[in-house]
Amino acid sequence: MLGALNKVKRYPREAAFRRQQGVPYIRFVMNRDGKVLSVRLERSSGVRSLDEEALSLPKRAAPLPRPPEEVKGDSIELVVPVEFFMS
């Protein structure tokens, strides 16, 4: 799942210019077909542009990889960290 999100992740221009870093946590719900049903910020990075980019990732990456069969339920709720670090 993180791989799919990281493929579409962009470092916000304003945050890069200011050399801001952080790790927002997002909570999202998806169905078994990988469609994103909802997204919300679980924990802020403290940098608005990083939080906003993290919130946009699941829908931009959709459809997400289907969950494995051993994961039960019609929908799956995940909390994931989205890392933004300058190299």
Salt bridges, closest charged atoms under 4 A:
GLU14 OE2 - ARG18 NH1 3.33
ASP33 OD1 - ARG66 NH1 3.08
GLU42 OE1 - ARG27 NE 2.74
GLU42 OE1 - ARG40 NH2 3.64
GLU53 OE1 - ARG60 NH2 2.97
GLU77 OE2 - ARG27 NH1 3.01
